[in-house]
Amino acid sequence: MPVSKNIIIPVFIFITLAGCIEPFTPNIDESQESLVIEGQITNQAGYHYIHISRTAPYNDPHKIPEPNCQVEVVDNKGNIFKFYESQPGVYRRWMYNFFLSIGTQYKVKVITTDGNMYESDFDELLSPSPPIDSIYYEIEVRETFDPDYPLYGIQFYIDLDAPDDFARNYRWELEETWEYEAKYRIQYYYDGTIHPINDPFFLFRCWRTDPIHKIYTSTTRHSTSNTINKFPLQYVSNQSNRLKIKYSLLVKQYSLSNTAYDYWCQLQKQSQESGGLYETQPARVRGNISNVNDNEEVVLGFFNASSVTEKRIFVTERFNFSIYGARCTLDTIGPENLHSYTLYPVYLISLSPFGTGPPYGVGYGICFDCRAGGGKTKKPDFWE
Protein backbone atom coordinates (compact mmCIF):
# COMPACT_ATOMS: atom_id res chain seq x y z
CA MET A 1 0.00 0.00 0.00
CA PRO A 2 1.66 3.27 -1.09
CA VAL A 3 2.49 5.77 1.65
CA SER A 4 1.40 9.34 1.01
CA LYS A 5 4.11 12.01 0.78
CA ASN A 6 1.88 14.14 3.02
CA ILE A 7 2.62 11.65 5.83
CA ILE A 8 6.31 10.97 5.12
CA ILE A 9 7.40 14.63 5.10
CA PRO A 10 5.88 15.59 8.50
CA VAL A 11 7.27 12.42 10.08
CA PHE A 12 10.75 13.18 8.69
CA ILE A 13 10.63 16.75 10.02
CA PHE A 14 9.50 15.52 13.46
CA ILE A 15 12.37 13.01 13.67
CA THR A 16 14.88 15.65 12.57
CA LEU A 17 13.71 18.22 15.13
CA ALA A 18 13.59 15.63 17.88
CA GLY A 19 17.22 14.80 17.18
CA CYS A 20 18.17 18.47 17.73
CA ILE A 21 16.66 18.67 21.19
CA GLU A 22 19.32 16.60 22.98
CA PRO A 23 22.11 18.96 24.19
CA PHE A 24 25.69 18.35 23.16
CA THR A 25 28.20 18.01 26.01
CA PRO A 26 31.83 18.14 24.85
CA ASN A 27 34.15 15.44 26.08
CA ILE A 28 36.88 17.40 27.82
CA ASP A 29 39.86 15.81 29.50
CA GLU A 30 39.98 17.18 33.03
CA SER A 31 42.23 14.55 34.55
CA GLN A 32 45.03 17.04 35.24
CA GLU A 33 44.58 20.34 37.02
CA SER A 34 46.82 23.14 35.84
CA LEU A 35 48.58 25.58 38.12
CA VAL A 36 47.73 29.26 37.62
CA ILE A 37 50.19 31.95 38.77
CA GLU A 38 49.20 35.59 38.29
CA GLY A 39 50.89 38.74 39.50
CA GLN A 40 52.73 41.91 38.66
CA ILE A 41 55.17 44.44 40.04
CA THR A 42 54.44 48.13 39.45
CA ASN A 43 56.32 51.36 40.08
CA GLN A 44 53.95 52.25 42.94
CA ALA A 45 55.00 51.65 46.52
CA GLY A 46 52.62 49.47 48.50
CA TYR A 47 51.46 45.88 48.65
CA HIS A 48 52.13 43.79 45.57
CA TYR A 49 50.25 40.52 45.09
CA ILE A 50 50.81 37.07 43.59
CA HIS A 51 47.71 34.88 43.14
CA ILE A 52 48.21 31.11 42.91
CA SER A 53 45.39 28.67 42.18
CA ARG A 54 44.41 25.53 40.29
CA THR A 55 42.07 25.28 37.33
CA ALA A 56 38.57 24.07 38.15
CA PRO A 57 36.53 21.47 36.21
CA TYR A 58 34.88 22.62 32.98
CA ASN A 59 31.38 22.05 34.35
CA ASP A 60 32.09 23.79 37.68
CA PRO A 61 34.33 26.78 36.98
CA HIS A 62 35.76 28.46 40.08
CA LYS A 63 39.10 29.24 41.64
CA ILE A 64 40.83 26.58 43.72
CA PRO A 65 43.39 28.44 45.87
CA GLU A 66 46.85 26.91 46.17
CA PRO A 67 47.95 27.51 49.80
CA ASN A 68 51.26 27.15 51.64
CA CYS A 69 53.54 27.98 48.72
CA GLN A 70 56.98 29.54 48.96
CA VAL A 71 56.85 32.69 46.85
CA GLU A 72 59.51 35.25 46.07
CA VAL A 73 60.22 37.91 43.49
CA VAL A 74 63.82 38.55 42.43
CA ASP A 75 65.28 41.33 40.33
CA ASN A 76 68.32 41.46 38.08
CA LYS A 77 70.23 43.38 40.76
CA GLY A 78 70.29 40.44 43.16
CA ASN A 79 67.47 41.58 45.45
CA ILE A 80 65.07 38.94 46.78
CA PHE A 81 61.58 39.81 48.04
CA LYS A 82 59.74 37.07 49.93
CA PHE A 83 55.95 37.11 49.68
CA TYR A 84 53.73 35.89 52.53
CA GLU A 85 50.28 34.32 52.35
CA SER A 86 47.59 36.81 53.44
CA GLN A 87 44.68 34.51 52.56
CA PRO A 88 44.48 31.10 50.85
CA GLY A 89 46.27 31.34 47.51
CA VAL A 90 47.02 35.09 47.84
CA TYR A 91 50.60 36.15 48.60
CA ARG A 92 51.66 39.73 49.22
CA ARG A 93 54.70 41.88 50.01
CA TRP A 94 55.07 45.58 50.78
CA MET A 95 57.65 47.11 48.45
CA TYR A 96 59.16 50.59 48.58
CA ASN A 97 59.90 52.94 45.67
CA PHE A 98 63.63 52.40 46.13
CA PHE A 99 63.25 48.86 44.74
CA LEU A 100 60.81 49.82 41.97
CA SER A 101 62.96 51.67 39.47
CA ILE A 102 62.52 51.99 35.73
CA GLY A 103 64.72 49.59 33.77
CA THR A 104 64.85 46.94 36.52
CA GLN A 105 63.84 43.41 35.57
CA TYR A 106 61.77 41.14 37.82
CA LYS A 107 60.67 37.52 37.87
CA VAL A 108 58.65 35.34 40.25
CA LYS A 109 59.70 32.01 41.78
CA VAL A 110 57.21 29.59 43.37
CA ILE A 111 57.66 26.28 45.20
CA THR A 112 54.41 24.40 45.80
CA THR A 113 53.76 21.98 48.66
CA ASP A 114 54.49 19.00 46.40
CA GLY A 115 58.03 20.31 45.86
CA ASN A 116 57.57 21.50 42.26
CA MET A 117 59.42 24.68 41.33
CA TYR A 118 58.02 27.29 38.95
CA GLU A 119 59.66 30.37 37.54
CA SER A 120 58.69 33.17 35.18
CA ASP A 121 60.81 34.94 32.60
CA PHE A 122 62.29 38.31 33.56
CA ASP A 123 60.07 41.26 32.69
CA GLU A 124 61.38 44.83 32.61
CA LEU A 125 59.76 47.79 34.32
CA LEU A 126 59.48 50.04 31.29
CA SER A 127 59.50 53.83 31.00
CA PRO A 128 56.69 55.52 32.93
CA SER A 129 53.18 55.00 31.70
CA PRO A 130 52.09 58.31 30.15
CA PRO A 131 49.32 60.27 31.85
CA ILE A 132 45.76 59.70 30.67
CA ASP A 133 44.65 62.72 28.66
CA SER A 134 40.95 62.40 29.38
CA ILE A 135 38.15 60.08 30.43
CA TYR A 136 34.68 61.02 29.26
CA TYR A 137 31.33 59.49 28.46
CA GLU A 138 28.52 59.79 25.94
CA ILE A 139 24.88 58.80 26.29
CA GLU A 140 24.32 55.67 24.23
CA VAL A 141 21.15 53.76 23.41
CA ARG A 142 21.62 50.07 22.62
CA GLU A 143 19.27 47.65 20.96
CA THR A 144 17.88 44.69 22.87
CA PHE A 145 15.96 41.58 21.81
CA ASP A 146 12.80 43.66 22.10
CA PRO A 147 13.01 46.72 19.80
CA ASP A 148 10.34 48.46 21.88
CA TYR A 149 12.58 48.39 24.96
CA PRO A 150 16.08 49.63 24.12
CA LEU A 151 18.81 49.91 26.72
CA TYR A 152 19.78 53.41 27.88
CA GLY A 153 23.08 54.25 29.49
CA ILE A 154 26.47 55.92 29.15
CA GLN A 155 29.59 54.68 27.34
CA PHE A 156 32.98 55.68 28.75
CA TYR A 157 35.94 56.48 26.50
CA ILE A 158 39.60 57.28 27.01
CA ASP A 159 42.06 59.44 25.04
CA LEU A 160 45.84 59.16 25.14
CA ASP A 161 48.50 61.33 23.50
CA ALA A 162 51.99 60.30 24.63
CA PRO A 163 55.54 61.05 23.47
CA ASP A 164 56.97 58.51 21.05
CA ASP A 165 59.62 57.32 23.50
CA PHE A 166 57.03 56.26 26.11
CA ALA A 167 55.42 52.85 26.36
CA ARG A 168 53.47 51.63 23.33
CA ASN A 169 51.37 48.82 24.83
CA TYR A 170 48.62 49.46 27.34
CA ARG A 171 46.19 47.64 29.61
CA TRP A 172 43.48 49.28 31.68
CA GLU A 173 41.93 48.12 34.95
CA LEU A 174 38.67 49.72 36.05
CA GLU A 175 37.05 50.17 39.44
CA GLU A 176 33.60 51.66 39.89
CA THR A 177 32.09 53.39 42.92
CA TRP A 178 28.55 54.68 43.22
CA GLU A 179 26.40 56.37 45.81
CA TYR A 180 22.89 55.10 46.40
CA GLU A 181 20.09 55.17 48.95
CA ALA A 182 17.65 52.81 50.62
CA LYS A 183 14.04 53.21 49.64
CA TYR A 184 12.88 54.55 53.02
CA ARG A 185 14.40 56.34 56.01
CA ILE A 186 14.00 54.37 59.22
CA GLN A 187 11.68 55.94 61.81
CA TYR A 188 11.48 53.08 64.31
CA TYR A 189 12.99 49.73 65.06
CA TYR A 190 11.36 46.81 66.85
CA ASP A 191 13.08 44.20 69.01
CA GLY A 192 10.05 43.23 71.07
CA THR A 193 9.51 46.90 71.85
CA ILE A 194 9.11 49.82 69.44
CA HIS A 195 11.99 52.34 69.62
CA PRO A 196 12.20 55.66 67.71
CA ILE A 197 15.29 56.35 65.57
CA ASN A 198 16.85 59.74 66.23
CA ASP A 199 18.91 59.79 63.03
CA PRO A 200 16.57 59.44 60.01
CA PHE A 201 19.59 58.86 57.72
CA PHE A 202 20.71 55.82 59.72
CA LEU A 203 21.50 53.08 57.13
CA PHE A 204 19.95 55.27 54.42
CA ARG A 205 22.94 56.21 52.23
CA CYS A 206 25.74 53.92 51.07
CA TRP A 207 28.73 53.80 48.74
CA ARG A 208 29.70 50.64 46.91
CA THR A 209 33.04 49.93 45.21
CA ASP A 210 33.58 47.00 42.83
CA PRO A 211 36.34 46.00 40.39
CA ILE A 212 35.20 45.60 36.80
CA HIS A 213 36.22 42.14 35.65
CA LYS A 214 36.91 42.91 32.01
CA ILE A 215 40.13 43.12 30.02
CA TYR A 216 40.93 46.26 28.02
CA THR A 217 44.11 46.42 25.92
CA SER A 218 45.42 48.53 23.07
CA THR A 219 48.74 49.16 21.35
CA THR A 220 50.29 51.91 19.23
CA ARG A 221 53.47 50.02 18.37
CA HIS A 222 52.34 49.69 14.73
CA SER A 223 51.35 53.37 14.48
CA THR A 224 53.47 56.39 13.65
CA SER A 225 52.16 58.28 16.70
CA ASN A 226 51.66 57.18 20.29
CA THR A 227 48.03 58.27 20.24
CA ILE A 228 44.77 56.54 21.16
CA ASN A 229 41.48 58.30 20.53
CA LYS A 230 38.05 57.41 21.87
CA PHE A 231 38.93 53.94 23.10
CA PRO A 232 35.76 52.36 24.57
CA LEU A 233 35.80 51.25 28.18
CA GLN A 234 32.87 50.50 30.51
CA TYR A 235 29.20 50.81 29.55
CA VAL A 236 26.83 51.61 32.43
CA SER A 237 23.15 51.02 31.73
CA ASN A 238 20.01 52.27 33.43
CA GLN A 239 19.16 48.77 34.68
CA SER A 240 20.70 49.39 38.13
CA ASN A 241 20.94 52.25 40.62
CA ARG A 242 24.50 53.19 39.59
CA LEU A 243 23.57 56.44 37.82
CA LYS A 244 20.83 57.54 40.20
CA ILE A 245 22.89 59.87 42.44
CA LYS A 246 26.61 59.88 41.69
CA TYR A 247 28.93 57.46 39.91
CA SER A 248 32.72 57.34 39.72
CA LEU A 249 35.07 55.37 37.49
CA LEU A 250 38.73 54.88 38.39
CA VAL A 251 40.98 53.94 35.46
CA LYS A 252 44.42 52.45 36.05
CA GLN A 253 46.67 52.42 32.99
CA TYR A 254 49.52 49.90 32.80
CA SER A 255 52.40 49.99 30.34
CA LEU A 256 53.31 46.55 29.02
CA SER A 257 56.20 44.88 27.26
CA ASN A 258 55.42 43.29 23.90
CA THR A 259 55.28 39.82 25.47
CA ALA A 260 52.95 40.94 28.26
CA TYR A 261 50.70 42.77 25.81
CA ASP A 262 50.42 39.75 23.51
CA TYR A 263 49.38 37.61 26.49
CA TRP A 264 46.70 40.04 27.72
CA CYS A 265 45.45 40.63 24.19
CA GLN A 266 44.95 36.87 23.67
CA LEU A 267 43.19 36.65 27.01
CA GLN A 268 40.93 39.54 26.04
CA LYS A 269 39.99 37.91 22.74
CA GLN A 270 39.26 34.61 24.45
CA SER A 271 37.00 36.25 27.04
CA GLN A 272 35.02 38.06 24.32
CA GLU A 273 34.43 35.11 22.02
CA SER A 274 31.39 32.92 22.50
CA GLY A 275 31.68 29.16 22.60
CA GLY A 276 29.75 28.14 19.53
CA LEU A 277 30.80 24.73 18.23
CA TYR A 278 32.05 26.08 14.90
CA GLU A 279 33.43 29.36 16.25
CA THR A 280 36.84 29.94 17.74
CA GLN A 281 37.05 27.63 20.72
CA PRO A 282 38.24 28.79 24.15
CA ALA A 283 41.88 27.86 24.56
CA ARG A 284 44.35 27.79 27.39
CA VAL A 285 46.56 30.86 26.95
CA ARG A 286 50.05 29.98 28.13
CA GLY A 287 52.01 32.76 29.77
CA ASN A 288 55.66 33.24 30.72
CA ILE A 289 55.78 30.80 33.66
CA SER A 290 57.01 27.21 33.53
CA ASN A 291 57.97 24.25 35.70
CA VAL A 292 61.74 24.43 36.14
CA ASN A 293 62.10 20.64 35.87
CA ASP A 294 59.26 19.84 33.46
CA ASN A 295 58.81 22.17 30.53
CA GLU A 296 55.95 20.02 29.20
CA GLU A 297 53.68 20.88 32.14
CA VAL A 298 51.01 23.41 31.22
CA VAL A 299 51.26 26.40 33.58
CA LEU A 300 48.75 29.20 33.17
CA GLY A 301 48.92 32.84 34.14
CA PHE A 302 51.47 35.60 33.67
CA PHE A 303 53.90 37.65 35.72
CA ASN A 304 54.97 41.08 34.53
CA ALA A 305 56.40 44.41 35.62
CA SER A 306 54.49 47.55 34.72
CA SER A 307 54.43 51.29 35.25
CA VAL A 308 51.01 52.59 36.20
CA THR A 309 49.15 55.87 36.14
CA GLU A 310 45.54 56.49 37.05
CA LYS A 311 42.70 58.95 36.61
CA ARG A 312 39.20 59.23 38.05
CA ILE A 313 35.98 60.65 36.66
CA PHE A 314 32.75 61.53 38.49
CA VAL A 315 29.30 61.44 36.90
CA THR A 316 26.61 63.63 38.50
CA GLU A 317 24.47 64.39 35.45
CA ARG A 318 20.70 64.04 35.78
CA PHE A 319 19.75 61.99 32.76
CA ASN A 320 16.49 62.21 30.84
CA PHE A 321 16.01 58.42 30.83
CA SER A 322 14.59 56.30 33.63
CA ILE A 323 17.04 54.69 36.05
CA TYR A 324 15.85 51.54 37.76
CA GLY A 325 16.61 50.51 41.30
CA ALA A 326 15.85 47.66 43.64
CA ARG A 327 12.19 46.82 44.13
CA CYS A 328 10.81 47.26 47.62
CA THR A 329 7.45 46.13 48.99
CA LEU A 330 6.30 46.97 52.52
CA ASP A 331 3.89 45.05 54.68
CA THR A 332 1.29 47.24 56.38
CA ILE A 333 0.60 46.14 59.92
CA GLY A 334 -0.50 47.46 63.30
CA PRO A 335 1.51 47.21 66.54
CA GLU A 336 -0.51 44.20 67.65
CA ASN A 337 0.95 42.13 64.79
CA LEU A 338 4.62 43.02 65.21
CA HIS A 339 5.20 39.94 67.35
CA SER A 340 5.07 37.84 64.16
CA TYR A 341 8.45 39.37 63.15
CA THR A 342 11.18 37.59 65.10
CA LEU A 343 14.28 38.47 63.06
CA TYR A 344 15.50 41.52 64.99
CA PRO A 345 15.88 44.36 64.51
CA VAL A 346 12.74 45.04 62.47
CA TYR A 347 12.75 48.47 60.82
CA LEU A 348 9.53 50.48 60.55
CA ILE A 349 8.15 53.58 58.92
CA SER A 350 4.87 55.26 59.82
CA LEU A 351 2.12 55.07 57.21
CA SER A 352 -0.17 57.27 59.29
CA PRO A 353 -1.49 60.46 57.63
CA PHE A 354 0.13 62.33 60.52
CA GLY A 355 3.56 60.86 59.82
CA THR A 356 3.95 59.21 63.22
CA GLY A 357 2.59 56.09 64.87
CA PRO A 358 0.68 53.15 63.39
CA PRO A 359 -0.03 51.68 60.96
CA TYR A 360 3.55 50.79 60.13
CA GLY A 361 5.29 49.81 56.95
CA VAL A 362 7.62 46.89 57.56
CA GLY A 363 10.25 45.58 55.18
CA TYR A 364 13.68 44.02 54.92
CA GLY A 365 16.77 44.50 52.81
CA ILE A 366 17.16 47.54 50.63
CA CYS A 367 13.81 48.92 51.80
CA PHE A 368 15.49 50.32 54.92
CA ASP A 369 19.12 49.17 55.02
CA CYS A 370 21.32 50.38 52.16
CA ARG A 371 23.99 47.85 53.16
CA ALA A 372 21.74 45.15 51.68
CA GLY A 373 22.80 46.56 48.29
CA GLY A 374 26.41 45.57 48.94
CA GLY A 375 27.72 48.97 49.98
CA LYS A 376 29.00 50.63 53.15
CA THR A 377 27.70 53.64 55.04
CA LYS A 378 31.16 55.24 55.29
CA LYS A 379 31.84 57.72 52.51
CA PRO A 380 35.12 57.00 50.65
CA ASP A 381 37.96 59.45 51.26
CA PHE A 382 38.17 60.33 47.56
CA TRP A 383 34.44 61.10 47.24
CA GLU A 384 33.76 64.70 46.15
N, C-alpha and C positions, 0 to 999 in steps of 0.2 A: 504494500500500500504506500503510495508516494507521500512524502512528508512535505507539507507546505512551507515555502520560503518564509511566509509570515510567522511561522513558529520557530524555524531554525535561527533566524536573525536575532529575535529577542533573547532566546536562550543563550546564544553565543555572547551577546553583550553582557548578560547577567553574569555568566561565568568569568568573563574578562574583568568586570568591575569587582567581583567578589575576590578575585586574585590580587587586586590592588589594595585591599583593605588591610591585610596583614602587614604590620610594620617591619621594617628591615633593621636588624640590630647587627652592626659590624662586629666581626670577630677580631678583637684587639688583644694582642699579647701583653698581659699585665704582670707577668711572672716576676719581673725585676723592677723594683722601685729605683728611680734615679735621684741622685742627690742634687739639690738646688742651692747654690750659693750666690747671694745677691748683696751688693754693697758698693759704696763709693766714698772717696775722700774728696773734700772740697777745700777751697781756700778760706772758708769761714771757721773761726775758732768755735769750739763747742763739742757736743757729743757727735760722734760718727758711728754708724751702725753697720753691722754685717748680719744678714738674715740667712739662716741655714734651715732647710726643710727637706722633706722627701715628697716626691710626686704621689698624688692620690689616684685611686682607681678611676678609670674613664667614666663609670656610671655613678661615681660618688666623689666629684671633684671638691677637694678642700686641702688646706695646708696641713702637713704632718710635721710639726716642729722637730728638729734634730737637736736634742739637748746634750749638755756635758762635753762639748767639743773644746779643743784647744785652738784658739784663734789669735793670730797676730798679723799685723801689717808691717812690712819692712819697706824702707826706701833705698835708693841707690847710693845713699851716703852712709849706710851702715846702721841707721837707727832702727830699733825694733819697738813696736807699740803693741802690747798685749791687750786683747779685748776680753771683757768679762761678761758673763751671761746675766742679763737684767731680767729676762723672762724666758720661758722655754723657746729655744731656737733663735733668740735675739741677743746679739752680743754688741757691746758698746764700749767706747773709750773716749774720754775727753782729750782733745788735742788743741794745742795752742798755736797761734799764728806763726811762731818761730819755726815750727816744723812743717808749715804749709806754704811753701814758697814756690813761685812759678818756676818751671823747668825741672822740678824734682819728680822723680819717677817712683811709683808705689806699686806693690803687689800684695796679695793676701795669701796667707798660708793657713791651712786647716787640718787638724788631725781629729778624726772622728773616734768614737768609743771603740770601734772595732779595729783600730790601729791603722786605718787607711789614711794616707797623706794626700792632700790636694793643694794645688798651687795655681795661681793665675799668672798671666804674663804681666810684665811691667807696663804701666800706663802713666803717661806724663801729664802733669798738671800744666796745662797750656796757658798761653797769655790770657789776661783777664777777659772774662765775658763782657762784651760791650753793654752799656746801659740800654734799657728798653726805651725806645723813643716815646711810644704812646700805647695805651690800652684804651679801647673805646668799644662802643656797642651800637648796634642798629636794631630797630624794631623789625622783626621778621615773622611773616605768617607762613606756616608750613601746611601742606596738604596732609590729610589723614585718609583712612579707609572710607570715611563718610565725608563726601565733598561739602555737605551742609554744616559740618562741624570742624573747621580748620583749627590748627594749633597756633596760638598767639604766644609771642615771647620775644626775647632779645638775644641776638647773636654777638658774642664778643670777638674782637679782632685785635691783632698786635702788629705794630710797625717797628722796623729795625733798620737803622742806617749806620753802619759801623765802618771804621777805617779798614783798608784792605789787609793790613798786617795783623788784624785781630782774628779770633777764631772764625771758622767758616761753617762749622756744624753745630746745630743747636737742638736741645730738648727742653721742653717746658713742663713743669709740674704745677698743678693748680690746687688751690685750697679756697673753699668758699665759706663765708660766714654770713648769716642773716639774722635779723631781729624780727621777732614775732610775738604775738600775744595770745593768751588764753581767750576763750570766748567770753567768759564772765569774770568780774571781780568778786572775790570771796567776801561775803558779809558776815557769815557765821560758820562755825564748825561744830560738829556734834561728836561726842565721845561717850554718850550716855546722858550727857547734859549739853544744852545749847549754849555756846559761848560766842560773843561778838568778836569780830576781827577789827582791830584798831587801824591796821594798815590795809586799805582797800587794794593796794597794788601788790600785796603779798602773793607770790607765785603767779603774778599776772604777765610779766614781761621776761622773755628769755632771749639768749643769743646762742646759736648753734654753729659749730665749726666742723666741717667735714673735708677730707681730701677727696679729690675727684680722680677716680681710678680709670683714667684714660691716658693714652700715650700720644704726645704731640711732638713731631720732629720735622726739621727742615734743614736744608743745606744751601749754601751759596758757592760751594767750591767749584761748580761748573759755570758760574756766572762771572762776568767781568767786574761787577760791583758787589760789595758785601751789603746788599740791601734786600729786605723782605717787606713787602707791602700787603696789608690787609690779609694776614694769615689767620684763618678761622680757628678759634678756640672753643670755649664752652657755649652751649646754647641753653638758656634758662626759659622754660615755658611757664605758662600761667596755670599749670595743673598742680601747683603746690603754693604754699604761703611765702615762698622765697622773696617775691617782689612786692609784697604787701606794704612793708614799712621801709626797710633799708636792707640793701644787699651789698656785699663786698667780695671782690675776687682778688686773691693774691696770686701773682704769677712769678714763679722762680725759673730763671733762664740759666741753663747749664751749657757750657762749651764742651764739645766732645772731640776726641780724636777721630780719625777716619774709621778705625776699627770699631770704636764704641758706637759711632753713629750708624754704621752698617748693621750692627746688632740690634739697636733700638728701632731702626727703620723696619727690619724684618719682623720684629715683635709687633710693631704697630700694624703692619699689613696683615699679619696673622690674626690679630684681635679684631680687625675690621671685616674680615672675610667670613661669610656664612659657610656652613658645613654641608652644602648640597653635594650629593654623591658624585656629580660630574663637574663640580667646581673645584677650585684649588683646595686641597685638603689641609687641615691643620697639621703642622709639622713641628717637631721638636727643634727649636732654634738653639744650636750649640753656641756657647760663648767662648770666653778666653780662659776657662778653668779646666784643669785636667787632673786625673789621678797620676801622681808622680811615678808609680810603679806599674800602672796599667793604662796605657794610652787608649785602649779600646773601650774602656768604660765611658758611657755617656754621662757627662756631667753638665747640668743645665745652669743657667744664670750667667751673670757677668759682674766683673769688678773693674771699676774705672776711677780715674781722678778727673776732677772737673772744677773749673772756676764757675762761680755762680753770682748772679745779680738778681734783684727782685724789684717788683713794683706792684702797688696796690691801687685798685679803683673802687670807688663807692658809687652805688646807684640809689638815688633818692627820688627819681622821677615818678610822678603820678600818671600812670598809663591810662589810656582811654579804652582798654580792654579789661574784661572781668578777670579777677585773680581768685582762684579757688583755694579754700583752706579746709581744715579738718571739719568733718560734720560733728555736730554736738546736739544731743537730744536730752532734755531734762525731764525727770519725773516730777509731777506736781503732787505734793503730799502735805498733810497737816502734821502738827507736832505729835499727835497720838500715834502716828504710823512710823515714826523715826526708828523705833526699836527694831524694825525689820532689817535695818542696815547695821551690820555687825563688823564691817571692815573699816576700822577707824584710822584716821579721822574722816568724817563725812563732811564735805563742804556744801554750804547752802547759800542761796540767794533768795531774797524776799520777792514774791510775786504779787504782794499786796498792792493795791492802788496807791497806798500811802508810802510805799517804799521801805517799810519796816514790818517785821512780824510775819506770821503765816498768812496764806499758804507759802510753802517753800518750794523752790526749784532745786532738785538734787541731781547731781551727775558726777561722773568720774572722768579721769583722764584729762584731755585737753580742754574740757569744759571749764575747769577751774585751775588746773595745775599745768602751767606751760612746760614744765619739765617732762611731761608725758610726750611732748614732741621731740625729745632727744636733746634739748638744749639745757643751758645753765642760767641761773638768775644773775650771775655776776657778769657785768659788762666787761668785754675784753679791753685791755689797756690801749690798744690801737684804735678803738672805736671813736669816731668823730661825732 
